[in-house]
Amino acid sequence: MSKTLSHIDPALLAQRADAIADAARELAAFGWTPATSSNFSMRLNDDLAAITISGRDKGRLGRDDIMVVDMDGKAVGSDSRPSAETGLHTQVYKRFPEANVVLHTHSRTQSVSSRLFAKEGVIRLEGWELQKAISGYTTHESVLDIPVFPNTQHMPELEAQVDAWIDSGKPLYAYLINGHGIYTWGRDMPETRRHLEALEFLLGCELDLRRLSP
C-alpha cells in the first residue's frame, strides 16, 4: 500500500463505488462486458479516482469491487490490483479536467467496428441525428471522428497514441482500440452513459451500412 484513504470522504467514496457498480451491472446486462472484461472509474478529486478491481465480474459488482488509485495509476490504501489499463483512465482525467467518469466496454459492435476500421485508423460519423447525443454537437450536419488505435499490451504506448491525437489539436470524445473495445467519458455518469449508448448505436449503423452496401 503506497498511500492511505484517511483524507477521502467515506461517503463520497461509497457514492462513487455504488454508481460504478450500478452502471457496470446495467452494461453487463447489455452483454457489453463479457468474461470479466471492461473497466469503469470515477474521479474522486484532482489526485484520486475510484476504479474497478481487475478480474471482477462486472455484472456482480459491489463496493468491495471498487478501489482507489492516484493519477499515476497506483493503488491507494489497498493491496488489490487495478486494471492493467488504469493509465488510460487517469490519462483522461489529466487531459480533460471536466471529465469525471470513464467507461470502457467490449461490446460485439465495438469490437467488430474496431477491426473493420483499423486500417483507416478512424471511424468518421456524419449525418446521423444521434451525433447530437455527444456533448458539444448540436446538429447532424457535423463530423465526429472516433480514432481506432492499434492494440498493445504496453499501456504507455497506447497512452502516447492518445496524447498524440489530443496534441494534434483534433477533438477527442471517445476512441476504439483494435480488436478490443471503446473508451468514452463525460462530466458525470448520465452524460457518459449517454455518450456510450449513442456511440454503440452509431457504430452499429456504420456496420449495417458496410454490410448492406453493394
C-alpha positions as CSV (number, residue, x, y, z in Angstrom):
1,M,0.0,0.0,0.0
2,S,1.6,3.2,-1.1
3,K,-0.9,5.6,0.5
4,T,-3.9,5.7,2.8
5,L,-7.6,6.6,2.4
6,S,-7.7,8.7,5.5
7,H,-8.1,12.0,3.6
8,I,-11.0,10.8,1.4
9,D,-14.6,11.4,2.4
10,P,-16.0,7.9,3.0
11,A,-19.5,9.0,1.9
12,L,-18.1,10.3,-1.4
13,L,-16.2,7.1,-2.0
14,A,-19.2,5.0,-1.2
15,Q,-21.4,7.1,-3.5
16,R,-18.8,6.7,-6.4
17,A,-18.4,3.0,-5.8
18,D,-22.2,2.5,-5.9
19,A,-22.5,4.5,-9.1
20,I,-19.8,2.5,-10.8
21,A,-21.3,-0.8,-9.6
22,D,-24.8,0.1,-10.7
23,A,-23.6,1.2,-14.2
24,A,-21.4,-1.9,-14.6
25,R,-24.3,-4.2,-13.8
26,E,-26.5,-2.5,-16.3
27,L,-23.9,-2.5,-19.0
28,A,-23.2,-6.2,-18.3
29,A,-26.8,-6.9,-18.8
30,F,-26.5,-5.5,-22.3
31,G,-23.7,-8.0,-22.9
32,W,-21.0,-5.3,-23.2
33,T,-18.7,-6.7,-20.5
34,P,-18.1,-10.4,-21.4
35,A,-15.8,-12.6,-19.4
36,T,-14.9,-10.0,-16.7
37,S,-13.7,-7.6,-19.4
38,S,-14.2,-3.8,-19.3
39,N,-13.3,-1.3,-16.6
40,F,-15.0,1.8,-15.1
41,S,-13.9,4.7,-13.0
42,M,-15.0,8.0,-11.4
43,R,-12.8,10.9,-10.3
44,L,-12.8,11.5,-6.6
45,N,-10.7,14.7,-6.6
46,D,-7.8,16.2,-8.5
47,D,-5.5,13.5,-7.2
48,L,-7.5,10.3,-6.9
49,A,-10.1,8.1,-8.7
50,A,-12.2,5.1,-7.9
51,I,-11.9,2.2,-10.3
52,T,-12.9,-1.4,-10.7
53,I,-10.6,-4.0,-9.4
54,S,-9.1,-6.2,-12.1
55,G,-10.8,-9.5,-13.0
56,R,-14.1,-9.0,-11.2
57,D,-17.4,-10.0,-12.9
58,K,-18.9,-6.7,-13.9
59,G,-22.4,-8.0,-13.6
60,R,-21.9,-8.7,-9.9
61,L,-20.0,-5.7,-8.6
62,G,-20.4,-4.2,-5.2
63,R,-18.5,-1.6,-3.1
64,D,-15.8,-4.1,-2.3
65,D,-15.0,-4.5,-6.0
66,I,-14.0,-0.8,-6.3
67,M,-10.6,0.5,-5.3
68,V,-8.8,3.9,-5.3
69,V,-5.9,4.9,-7.4
70,D,-3.8,8.0,-7.7
71,M,-3.3,9.8,-11.0
72,D,-0.2,7.7,-11.7
73,G,-2.4,4.6,-11.6
74,K,-1.0,3.4,-8.2
75,A,-3.2,1.7,-5.7
76,V,-4.2,3.8,-2.7
77,G,-5.0,2.1,0.6
78,S,-5.4,-1.3,-1.0
79,D,-3.4,-4.4,-1.9
80,S,-5.8,-5.2,-4.8
81,R,-4.7,-4.8,-8.4
82,P,-6.4,-2.3,-10.6
83,S,-6.9,-2.9,-14.3
84,A,-3.8,-3.0,-16.4
85,E,-5.5,-0.2,-18.4
86,T,-5.8,2.1,-15.4
87,G,-3.4,4.6,-17.0
88,L,-5.9,5.1,-19.8
89,H,-8.4,6.2,-17.3
90,T,-6.1,8.6,-15.4
91,Q,-4.9,10.0,-18.7
92,V,-8.4,11.2,-19.4
93,Y,-8.7,12.8,-16.0
94,K,-5.3,14.6,-16.5
95,R,-6.0,15.7,-20.1
96,F,-9.7,16.6,-19.6
97,P,-10.2,18.4,-16.3
98,E,-14.0,18.5,-16.9
99,A,-14.2,14.7,-17.1
100,N,-15.3,12.8,-14.0
101,V,-16.3,9.4,-15.4
102,V,-14.6,6.9,-17.8
103,L,-16.4,3.9,-19.2
104,H,-14.6,1.2,-21.1
105,T,-16.6,-1.7,-22.6
106,H,-16.2,-4.6,-25.1
107,S,-19.5,-5.0,-26.9
108,R,-19.6,-7.1,-30.0
109,T,-20.4,-4.0,-32.1
110,Q,-17.5,-2.1,-30.7
111,S,-15.1,-5.0,-31.1
112,V,-16.1,-5.7,-34.7
113,S,-16.0,-2.0,-35.6
114,S,-12.5,-1.7,-34.2
115,R,-11.3,-4.4,-36.5
116,L,-13.2,-3.3,-39.6
117,F,-11.9,0.3,-39.4
118,A,-8.5,-0.4,-38.1
119,K,-6.7,0.2,-41.4
120,E,-8.4,3.6,-41.8
121,G,-7.4,4.5,-38.2
122,V,-10.6,6.4,-37.7
123,I,-14.4,6.0,-37.9
124,R,-16.0,9.2,-39.4
125,L,-19.5,9.7,-38.2
126,E,-21.5,12.3,-40.1
127,G,-25.1,12.9,-41.0
128,W,-26.5,10.9,-38.1
129,E,-29.1,12.7,-35.9
130,L,-27.8,10.8,-32.8
131,Q,-24.5,12.6,-33.1
132,K,-26.3,15.3,-31.0
133,A,-26.1,13.0,-28.0
134,I,-22.4,13.8,-27.8
135,S,-21.8,16.9,-25.7
136,G,-20.9,19.9,-27.9
137,Y,-22.7,18.6,-31.0
138,T,-25.9,20.4,-31.9
139,T,-26.6,19.2,-35.4
140,H,-26.4,16.2,-37.7
141,E,-24.5,18.4,-40.1
142,S,-21.3,17.8,-38.3
143,V,-18.3,15.4,-38.3
144,L,-17.4,13.2,-35.4
145,D,-14.2,11.3,-35.7
146,I,-13.6,8.3,-33.5
147,P,-9.9,7.2,-33.8
148,V,-9.0,3.5,-33.8
149,F,-5.7,2.9,-32.1
150,P,-3.6,-0.3,-32.6
151,N,-3.8,-2.7,-29.7
152,T,-0.8,-3.3,-27.4
153,Q,-0.2,-4.8,-24.0
154,H,2.2,-1.9,-23.3
155,M,0.0,0.8,-21.9
156,P,2.5,3.7,-22.2
157,E,2.5,3.1,-26.0
158,L,-1.3,3.4,-26.1
159,E,-1.2,6.4,-23.9
160,A,1.3,8.0,-26.2
161,Q,-1.0,7.5,-29.2
162,V,-3.9,9.1,-27.3
163,D,-1.7,12.0,-26.3
164,A,-0.5,12.5,-29.9
165,W,-4.1,12.7,-31.1
166,I,-5.0,15.3,-28.5
167,D,-1.8,17.3,-29.0
168,S,-2.5,17.5,-32.7
169,G,-5.5,19.7,-31.9
170,K,-8.1,17.2,-33.1
171,P,-11.2,16.8,-30.9
172,L,-11.4,13.6,-28.9
173,Y,-14.7,12.3,-27.3
174,A,-14.0,8.6,-27.4
175,Y,-11.7,6.1,-29.0
176,L,-11.6,2.4,-30.0
177,I,-8.7,0.0,-29.7
178,N,-8.3,-2.5,-32.5
179,G,-9.8,-5.9,-31.5
180,H,-10.6,-4.5,-28.1
181,G,-13.3,-2.1,-27.2
182,I,-14.2,1.6,-26.7
183,Y,-13.3,4.3,-24.2
184,T,-15.5,7.2,-23.6
185,W,-16.0,9.8,-20.8
186,G,-18.1,12.7,-19.6
187,R,-18.8,15.2,-16.8
188,D,-21.0,12.8,-14.9
189,M,-22.4,9.3,-15.1
190,P,-25.5,10.2,-17.0
191,E,-23.6,12.1,-19.7
192,T,-21.0,9.3,-20.0
193,R,-23.7,6.7,-20.3
194,R,-25.4,8.7,-23.0
195,H,-22.1,9.0,-24.9
196,L,-21.5,5.3,-24.7
197,E,-25.0,4.3,-25.7
198,A,-25.1,6.8,-28.6
199,L,-21.7,5.6,-29.9
200,E,-22.8,2.0,-29.6
201,F,-25.9,2.8,-31.8
202,L,-23.9,4.8,-34.3
203,L,-21.2,2.2,-34.7
204,G,-23.9,-0.4,-35.3
205,C,-25.4,1.9,-38.0
206,E,-22.0,2.1,-39.7
207,L,-21.6,-1.7,-39.6
208,D,-25.0,-2.0,-41.2
209,L,-24.1,0.4,-43.9
210,R,-21.0,-1.6,-44.7
211,R,-22.9,-4.9,-44.7
212,L,-25.7,-3.6,-46.9
213,S,-23.7,-1.5,-49.4
214,P,-23.2,-3.3,-52.7
